[in-house]
Structure formats: structure tokens, C-alpha cells
């Protein structure tokens, strides 16, 4: 039975180039980058080459790239580090109700420390309105955190407007962008969008798990979450996970042309969307103007878990939402105003460069079969 993997927003298959680089670092350039001998120097050169590769795709300086263990650590470091660094200049933090849990829960922790956190509501399409942003960013705002692309629906957020609104309010705020789902799929240029902090993750772009990075604009200051070493300029101490980081850089190096890939993904997305629209009881939750790599839909009356098992038995792998939620009801879909019945039956499909229209057809055929045969909830 052929496997059809359509859960790429959760994680991606590691590409051959990245896997080979990981093995090479583990077996040949295995020194500690902080060691002063030859093996350490070789490892240090690999680390700095990886930093330069990531920086180039972001149009950033290598010294603006700080390596982490992934998106969650990058997001936590950005939010908590920025808030603690700027708490004498204000108290307000602005984010949205549909952020990844690593942002939502970090913001909730900051609330417990006495910060005022505003979780902006979204429109039915899953995006924040620029008007609500303008009303919420005030002169005492010290941090705005917003994802570029939603991990459950593919909805874009108006990140291009944020830095301008911060300046208009006269706020001292740093602007953080969670670009975990966007990086490698659409251009992410921190300086162009006015972002001070940007989070990325390796395993969303066909690199190994356990690696990520945080862009910090030169001149921006945040405080560390951990202590005990000189690595990453003391912002993220601890021996660097060199194999994973170099594997991430290799995945970055071999990224395909984003414009061409988006055109291909748009074709697959629209093909699946048309197939699903022709099936009774299917409600498409994603807007048609979001990232084409993601489409969220519900088969009314069939619980997500039931559908996922039905598809998995046929070698098709999708999800019911964010992998980090581990099956909990989607607060993203709830924030968009969807009913409990739609949320309970939601399915997220996420493509990668290895996905095909044939995969989309196999999924649609199985959804049609499930719709006609599975028992429905009342």
C-alpha cells in the first residue's frame, strides 16, 4: 500500500541532502564547536557556515542569527526575553487568539508575571483586521507577536502593517514574527517587514527535528532564558546541536524556487478544494487566499479521530490540527467562530514539495468513501 503523507505542517520528511549532512557531521566533523583544537575548529567552521546559509535566505547578517532547538524555543525566547528586557518602558503585549501554543502559553505566563496581554480576535477568514491592530497598539506596548501563516488554516496575518502601526503609536515595542510555517514557502525578509525577531524551525522545511533559529535584529536587546555558557553570545548557552543545525542549513540550501513551488502547490490546493466541494457534508474551513500548502475542512457528523483512523488504514496521513495540541479541540477554529460540530470534525491537510495531484485525488476518493460509509454522530 502506497503511503500518502499529508501532514507536513506537523513535520516533513528529511530530504536526502540534509540527512547526508547530519551523518557527515556526526561521524567526521564531530568536535565541539567551542573546543580550541583542530576538531573543534572544524566544527566551528561548519556552525558558522550554517549560520551564514540561514542568514542569506532571510537577507540578514550572520550575527543576527541565533540557533535554538526549534520554533517553540525561538518563540519562548522572543516573547519572554523581549518582555523582560523592556518591562520598564511599558506593560502591554499584543498578540492574537490564533497563535501557536508556544506563543499563547508564553504570553499567558507573562500575564502571570503582571504584564497586560491582549489576544486579538480574528475575522471569519482567520486573519486579524488591521483596524483592530491599530486600536490595540498603544504607546505603552512593548511587544507585538504575530504569526505570518496560521499552522491550522494557512491564513495570512497582516504582518506588513505592524511596524508602521508601532511607529505611529510611538511605542517602544519589538515586533516578533513566528515564521515557522512561512519560512521556505514564501519570502521572509525581516528588514522588509520591519520585524525585530523572527522564529524559524528546521523540521518544517525537510530538515531534522531539534533545530531552529531566532533572528534578532542588530541593536535589538532581549534577555536569555537559560544561563551557563558562552554559546550563541550567551543568549542560548549550551553545546550546539551541530548535526541538526548543519542539517537544517543544508535543507535551507536546497530549498526550491519559492515562486515555482507556490504555483505547484496552488494547483494541488485548488484541485483538492474542487474535489471536496463536490462531496456532500464537506465544509471547507480555510479561506482560498491563504498559504496553498494548507487546507482545513470538516466532514460534518464524522469526528476527526474517526476520519483520521479511516484514512490511516488506507495509508493516508493527515491531522485534526496542530500536532502540539495532541487531539484537543482547536482554539483556532473556535476563534474563527466555527460551530462545535465543525470543530469536532475538522481535518487539516498540509502539502510539501513531494505532494502530487494524485495524492489529492486519493484523499478525496477516501473522503467520499468515508462520507458514504462511516456512522455519523448526532
Steps between C-alpha positions, in 0.01 A plus 500: 500500500639837399544751782359846438639741756297822526592620848794721409401786730572260787833386358661425166699212362871583531647560156790286384750789503421591860517137617837451336631819660386384845684169462812678377508734800432217746772274362763737361470858629393389847700742715352745747481843330629660820813281521829667409662208318476415131185289526331781691610755240360285220170475684497876559549563128204274421285681755582842361445381144154380607430837661599679180274276289195574717583870507517522121145369453375756754710778342650544845847526651651176631541660843122554510434123494485314835461126486239326717336157530201604286197723470375458856829607656536786251148625580546471877835676485357780286194566716637457848842642415353812338239560770751476783747724318243775438279482810619837629374667182147363498277212594286410200556200274287452188453164330211309344255234611619259228875484566689174546479364855866590559401867462161476673640323807809721520269804493285346773809455716581867448147584614575320827809720536283812484513591131183607321451266204245568226397198292351655187193330351497399134256537215314194366785447251744457789684831456525798734359822361750787468242724669503292819879505494503876474262538793697259720862611449547786744797704618559264793517189277838330536448193282283393207514131404320369193539193281549549128290194407260308719605138551142364497328697224776660291356847560741790453529767768556869417862502616596772251286754690638441849827695499324802349231491770762465773675810367171690469417424864845611614540169681834348606375158386704229339322312223524120498390286206445125538603395149517126571233413241601774257878461479610318186155534342469876460773767521563603861715815513507646853635838394240537226208432736657688790529196727743509791468130584416206271464132593569213260516122534694231317253213491239700307736536201627141464776541756554297820302553818661675795636799307375852441606860508399839631581809298573796727544835326840653567449750779191331645548374854328206668590303812600132502283224643796276589841556655826313512715544191640733236323337204278715275637814669363373833141535377464125451780329697576131471687292247347552158322203339738520206370204293141626512596862437718412202223275371260794527740721306529236230120484474502879465770483234297266279167679537326508161396824332219632719302660219500182293414284802213729598357469150518120522345496849226737390410256223480205741312709758238617251464149359430355845274790587290435188480127576392564859242757394327226303455274805187532714550601864848647441560852627830669410628702795806657335462808286609474137750786540731340756822302468429229240695241698215470757128427471268440796156345452229316692293196402191583702389229740822296484738565786855592412648202684272260315592652166873499579492128584295425188755680281802353679371148430525596133851638536395867498634714781341832596423668834218662688702814575827597661712203604586684823132496606497117512135468405352789700226706336638772277497842664596640158177381338304613804650848471382504138145445623452143379238281666587211731384252237740641241786514750436141611528379140786719378782355291821681406682405180846645445709451189872499429716510188451122477119521481313439174153541352475120509543520879219755514278273291569202724408708803181631338397149393548376858308797643212419266506137608511597869214745448286224353587219742602626846240540772423859593473660844172655600 
